[in-house]
Amino acid sequence: MARMTMIEAVRSAMDVSMERDDDVVVFGEDVGYFGGVFRCTQGLQAKYGKTRCFDTPINESGIVGAAIGMAAYGLKPCVEIQFADYMYPAYDQLTQEAARIRYRSNGDFTCPIVVRMPTGGGIFGGQTHSQSPEALFTHVCGLKVVVPSNPYDAKGLLTAAIADPDPVIFLEPKRLYNGPFDGHHDRPVTPWSRHELGEVPEGYYTIPIGKADIRREGSAVTVITYGTMVHVALAAAEDTGVDAEVIDLRSLMPLDLDTIVKSVAKTGRCVVVHEATLTSGFGGEIAALVQEHCFYHLEAPVMRVAGWDTPYPHAQEWDYFPGPTRVGRALIDVMEA
């Protein structure tokens, strides 16, 4: 089986989807000849031509608006917003148009678009290249929201997203593009070429959107997380010795509530971890659901570990970033509660 970075896996997903379906088109800023700022689309224009993989002006609203029109016409656009931080000009198109087309047309029209966005920090990108805006999308009825944590999932989830008849926000944790970063910023990162989840089939396959994966089985506490924080949570469990069960949500909307409830009912304790700011973060929704569905199983309050309620700081990146020390402290606190 091939070994791929997440960049290569994302590219492979678009490649096999374009090969399989002539209606799939890829466009965005610098995605054509240049191959994208992270090289996720490298070689696609040369292979499929300038009508199926092409560059756009620096206009996020125009990129998404054009994709919505093309989807209504019958195409399947997979567009790139260069950084998730740049999506705000397109937010109106996503929330008022793409998310509502099926509903407002009584099912006569759908909007099969995928909007790819590199998300999160850990690369010293500062406040305009490090944001995690997933909660802004999970709040909107009609959008699906996916966050992979490894190359195998990235390809399978992206092929599923491209084939989906409804709009999918596909958030790619950029700190994971080249390796499973676990928050230990002072240590070398193991490349995906030496990680089991770097093994990716070269052909077409899908992973169901809305199905979580248990990355580590345990009996003492459930850690619910996604994206880069999956690897941080695994490192925290290893560092502290706490027998934590780590759930990788993979899909935030739809959410695999069954897997969450089953795990928390078993462990009786829960820690929710995400990189985005704490207040109104998606962790609040998860904590509320756990309390609602698992109240009589809980042995301690649900705890959250997240980014601080500040703009993402360039100079204090590792103080802001929820690393294994902070997650480990939460695991110990919830065990002692």
C-alpha positions as CSV (number, residue, x, y, z in Angstrom):
1,M,0.0,0.0,0.0
2,A,1.2,3.5,-0.8
3,R,2.5,5.8,1.9
4,M,1.2,9.3,1.7
5,T,1.3,12.6,3.6
6,M,-2.0,14.3,4.2
7,I,-1.2,16.6,1.4
8,E,-0.8,13.7,-1.0
9,A,-3.9,12.0,0.3
10,V,-6.0,15.0,-0.3
11,R,-4.6,15.4,-3.8
12,S,-5.2,11.7,-4.4
13,A,-8.8,12.1,-3.3
14,M,-9.4,14.9,-5.8
15,D,-7.5,12.9,-8.5
16,V,-9.5,9.7,-8.2
17,S,-12.8,11.7,-8.0
18,M,-12.0,13.7,-11.1
19,E,-11.0,10.6,-12.9
20,R,-14.2,8.9,-11.9
21,D,-16.6,11.8,-12.6
22,D,-16.2,14.4,-15.4
23,D,-18.5,16.8,-13.5
24,V,-15.9,17.2,-10.6
25,V,-14.1,20.5,-11.0
26,V,-11.4,22.0,-8.7
27,F,-10.6,25.7,-8.4
28,G,-9.4,28.4,-6.1
29,E,-6.5,30.8,-5.5
30,D,-3.3,29.4,-7.0
31,V,-4.6,25.9,-7.3
32,G,-3.9,25.5,-11.0
33,Y,-0.5,25.9,-12.4
34,F,1.1,26.6,-9.0
35,G,-0.6,23.6,-7.3
36,G,-1.9,25.4,-4.3
37,V,-0.1,27.1,-1.4
38,F,0.4,23.7,0.3
39,R,0.7,21.9,-3.1
40,C,-2.5,19.9,-2.5
41,T,-3.6,20.3,-6.1
42,Q,-0.2,19.9,-7.7
43,G,-0.4,18.2,-11.1
44,L,-4.2,18.2,-11.4
45,Q,-4.3,21.0,-14.0
46,A,-1.7,19.3,-16.1
47,K,-3.6,16.0,-16.0
48,Y,-7.2,17.3,-16.4
49,G,-6.8,20.6,-18.2
50,K,-7.6,24.2,-17.4
51,T,-11.3,23.8,-17.6
52,R,-11.4,21.3,-14.7
53,C,-8.6,22.7,-12.5
54,F,-8.1,26.4,-12.6
55,D,-7.1,29.6,-10.8
56,T,-9.5,32.3,-9.5
57,P,-9.1,35.9,-8.5
58,I,-8.5,36.6,-4.8
59,N,-12.2,36.7,-4.1
60,E,-13.5,34.1,-1.6
61,S,-17.1,35.2,-2.0
62,G,-16.8,34.8,-5.7
63,I,-15.2,31.4,-5.4
64,V,-18.0,30.0,-3.3
65,G,-20.7,31.9,-5.2
66,A,-19.5,30.5,-8.5
67,A,-19.3,27.0,-7.0
68,I,-23.0,27.2,-5.9
69,G,-24.1,28.3,-9.4
70,M,-22.1,25.5,-11.0
71,A,-23.5,23.0,-8.6
72,A,-27.1,24.1,-9.4
73,Y,-26.2,23.6,-13.1
74,G,-25.1,20.0,-12.4
75,L,-21.3,20.2,-11.7
76,K,-19.6,19.1,-8.5
77,P,-17.1,21.8,-7.5
78,C,-14.4,21.1,-4.9
79,V,-13.0,24.5,-4.1
80,E,-10.1,25.7,-1.9
81,I,-10.1,28.6,0.5
82,Q,-6.4,29.2,0.9
83,F,-6.7,29.5,4.7
84,A,-9.8,29.0,6.9
85,D,-9.1,32.5,8.2
86,Y,-10.0,33.8,4.7
87,M,-13.4,32.3,4.6
88,Y,-15.3,35.2,6.1
89,P,-16.1,37.0,2.8
90,A,-17.7,33.7,1.6
91,Y,-19.7,33.1,4.8
92,D,-22.8,34.8,3.4
93,Q,-22.7,32.6,0.3
94,L,-22.2,29.4,2.4
95,T,-24.8,30.1,5.1
96,Q,-27.5,31.9,3.1
97,E,-27.3,30.1,-0.2
98,A,-25.4,26.8,-0.2
99,A,-26.8,25.6,3.1
100,R,-30.4,26.4,2.2
101,I,-30.8,25.3,-1.5
102,R,-32.2,21.9,-0.7
103,Y,-34.7,23.3,1.8
104,R,-35.8,26.4,-0.1
105,S,-36.4,24.4,-3.3
106,N,-38.2,21.6,-1.5
107,G,-35.6,19.2,-2.7
108,D,-35.7,20.2,-6.4
109,F,-32.1,21.4,-6.2
110,T,-29.1,20.3,-4.1
111,C,-25.7,21.9,-3.7
112,P,-23.0,19.3,-4.1
113,I,-20.0,21.5,-3.3
114,V,-16.9,20.9,-1.1
115,V,-15.1,23.8,0.4
116,R,-11.6,22.8,1.5
117,M,-9.8,25.0,4.1
118,P,-6.5,24.5,5.9
119,T,-7.3,25.1,9.5
120,G,-5.7,25.5,12.9
121,G,-2.3,26.7,14.3
122,G,1.0,25.3,15.2
123,I,2.9,26.8,12.3
124,F,3.6,30.3,13.6
125,G,1.0,31.7,11.3
126,G,-0.3,34.3,13.8
127,Q,-3.8,35.5,14.1
128,T,-4.7,35.5,10.4
129,H,-3.4,32.0,9.4
130,S,-4.2,29.9,12.5
131,Q,-7.9,30.2,13.3
132,S,-10.2,27.2,13.9
133,P,-13.7,28.4,12.8
134,E,-15.5,25.0,12.8
135,A,-18.2,26.1,15.2
136,L,-19.3,28.9,12.8
137,F,-20.3,26.1,10.4
138,T,-21.7,23.5,12.7
139,H,-24.3,26.1,13.9
140,V,-25.7,26.4,10.3
141,C,-28.4,23.9,9.3
142,G,-27.6,22.3,5.9
143,L,-23.8,22.2,6.1
144,K,-21.8,19.1,6.8
145,V,-18.5,19.7,8.6
146,V,-15.6,17.2,8.4
147,V,-12.1,17.4,10.1
148,P,-9.7,14.5,9.4
149,S,-6.8,13.7,11.6
150,N,-4.7,11.5,9.3
151,P,-4.0,10.7,5.6
152,Y,-6.1,7.6,5.4
153,D,-9.2,9.4,6.7
154,A,-8.5,12.5,4.7
155,K,-8.7,10.7,1.4
156,G,-11.7,8.6,2.3
157,L,-13.6,11.4,3.8
158,L,-12.8,13.8,0.9
159,T,-13.9,11.3,-1.7
160,A,-17.1,10.9,0.3
161,A,-17.6,14.6,0.5
162,I,-17.1,15.2,-3.2
163,A,-19.7,12.5,-3.9
164,D,-22.2,13.9,-1.3
165,P,-25.2,15.8,-2.7
166,D,-25.0,18.5,-0.1
167,P,-22.4,21.1,0.8
168,V,-19.5,19.9,2.9
169,I,-17.0,22.1,4.8
170,F,-13.7,20.1,4.7
171,L,-11.3,21.4,7.3
172,E,-7.7,20.2,6.9
173,P,-5.5,20.7,10.1
174,K,-2.4,22.1,8.4
175,R,-0.1,21.1,11.3
176,L,-0.9,17.5,10.3
177,Y,-0.1,17.9,6.6
178,N,3.3,16.3,6.9
179,G,3.1,14.3,10.2
180,P,1.1,13.4,13.3
181,F,2.0,16.4,15.5
182,D,1.2,15.6,19.1
183,G,1.8,19.0,20.7
184,H,5.4,18.3,21.8
185,H,6.8,21.2,19.8
186,D,10.3,20.6,21.1
187,R,10.5,17.1,19.7
188,P,10.9,15.9,16.1
189,V,7.6,14.9,14.4
190,T,7.3,11.4,13.1
191,P,6.6,11.6,9.3
192,W,3.5,9.9,7.9
193,S,5.8,7.6,6.0
194,R,6.5,5.8,9.4
195,H,2.9,5.9,10.8
196,E,0.3,3.2,10.2
197,L,-2.3,5.8,9.2
198,G,0.1,7.0,6.5
199,E,-0.8,3.9,4.5
200,V,-3.4,5.0,1.9
201,P,-4.9,3.0,-0.9
202,E,-4.2,4.5,-4.3
203,G,-7.6,3.8,-5.7
204,Y,-11.1,5.1,-4.9
205,Y,-12.6,4.5,-1.5
206,T,-14.8,6.4,0.9
207,I,-15.3,6.7,4.6
208,P,-18.9,7.4,5.8
209,I,-19.4,11.0,6.9
210,G,-20.9,11.0,10.4
211,K,-19.0,8.0,11.8
212,A,-16.4,8.6,14.6
213,D,-13.4,6.3,15.2
214,I,-12.0,5.1,18.6
215,R,-8.3,5.8,18.3
216,R,-7.5,4.4,21.7
217,E,-9.6,2.1,23.9
218,G,-9.7,2.8,27.6
219,S,-11.9,2.4,30.7
220,A,-11.2,5.4,32.9
221,V,-12.2,8.5,31.0
222,T,-13.4,9.4,27.5
223,V,-11.6,12.0,25.5
224,I,-13.7,13.5,22.7
225,T,-11.7,15.4,20.1
226,Y,-10.8,15.9,16.4
227,G,-8.1,17.0,14.0
228,T,-4.7,17.8,15.5
229,M,-6.0,17.4,19.0
230,V,-6.4,13.6,18.4
231,H,-2.7,13.2,18.5
232,V,-2.3,15.6,21.4
233,A,-4.9,13.6,23.4
234,L,-3.1,10.3,22.6
235,A,0.2,11.8,23.8
236,A,-1.4,13.1,27.0
237,A,-2.8,9.7,27.8
238,E,0.6,8.2,27.2
239,D,2.4,10.8,29.3
240,T,0.1,10.6,32.3
241,G,-0.6,6.9,32.2
242,V,-4.4,7.5,32.4
243,D,-6.4,4.8,30.8
244,A,-8.2,7.1,28.4
245,E,-10.5,6.2,25.6
246,V,-9.8,8.6,22.7
247,I,-12.6,9.3,20.2
248,D,-11.7,10.9,16.9
249,L,-15.0,12.5,15.8
250,R,-13.9,12.9,12.1
251,S,-17.2,14.5,11.4
252,L,-18.7,17.3,13.5
253,M,-21.9,17.5,11.6
254,P,-23.4,15.0,11.4
255,L,-22.2,13.9,14.8
256,D,-21.8,10.3,15.8
257,L,-23.6,10.7,19.1
258,D,-24.0,6.9,19.6
259,T,-20.3,6.3,19.8
260,I,-19.9,9.2,22.3
261,V,-22.7,8.0,24.6
262,K,-21.6,4.4,24.5
263,S,-18.0,5.4,25.6
264,V,-19.0,7.8,28.3
265,A,-21.5,5.3,29.7
266,K,-18.6,2.9,30.0
267,T,-16.0,5.3,31.5
268,G,-18.2,7.7,33.5
269,R,-15.9,10.6,32.8
270,C,-15.4,12.9,29.9
271,V,-12.9,15.5,28.6
272,V,-13.5,17.4,25.4
273,V,-10.5,18.9,23.6
274,H,-10.4,21.3,20.7
275,E,-8.0,23.9,19.4
276,A,-10.6,26.7,18.8
277,T,-11.3,29.2,21.5
278,L,-13.2,27.9,24.5
279,T,-16.3,30.2,24.6
280,S,-19.0,29.0,22.1
281,G,-16.6,26.4,20.8
282,F,-18.0,23.1,19.5
283,G,-16.9,21.5,22.8
284,G,-19.7,23.3,24.5
285,E,-22.2,21.4,22.3
286,I,-20.5,18.1,23.0
287,A,-20.5,18.7,26.7
288,A,-24.2,19.6,26.7
289,L,-25.0,16.4,24.8
290,V,-23.0,14.3,27.1
291,Q,-24.7,15.8,30.1
292,E,-28.1,15.3,28.5
293,H,-27.6,11.7,27.4
294,C,-25.1,10.4,30.1
295,F,-26.1,12.3,33.2
296,Y,-26.6,9.2,35.4
297,H,-23.4,7.6,34.2
298,L,-21.1,10.6,35.0
299,E,-18.8,10.3,38.0
300,A,-17.3,13.8,37.5
301,P,-18.1,17.1,35.7
302,V,-17.4,17.2,31.9
303,M,-14.2,19.1,31.4
304,R,-13.1,21.1,28.3
305,V,-9.6,22.0,27.1
306,A,-9.4,24.5,24.4
307,G,-7.6,27.6,23.0
308,W,-7.8,30.8,25.1
309,D,-10.5,33.4,24.5
310,T,-8.0,35.7,22.7
311,P,-6.9,36.2,19.1
312,Y,-4.3,33.5,18.1
313,P,-1.0,34.9,19.5
314,H,2.1,34.6,17.3
315,A,4.6,35.2,20.2
316,Q,2.9,32.9,22.7
317,E,1.8,30.1,20.3
318,W,2.6,27.2,22.6
319,D,0.9,28.9,25.6
320,Y,-2.3,29.2,23.5
321,F,-2.1,25.8,21.8
322,P,-3.7,23.1,23.9
323,G,-0.7,20.8,24.3
324,P,-0.4,17.5,26.1
325,T,0.5,19.1,29.4
326,R,-2.8,21.0,29.6
327,V,-4.8,17.9,28.3
328,G,-2.9,15.7,30.8
329,R,-3.7,18.0,33.6
330,A,-7.4,17.8,32.7
331,L,-7.3,14.0,32.6
332,I,-5.8,13.9,36.1
333,D,-8.2,16.5,37.4
334,V,-11.3,14.6,36.1
335,M,-10.0,11.4,37.6
336,E,-9.5,13.1,41.0
337,A,-12.9,14.9,41.0
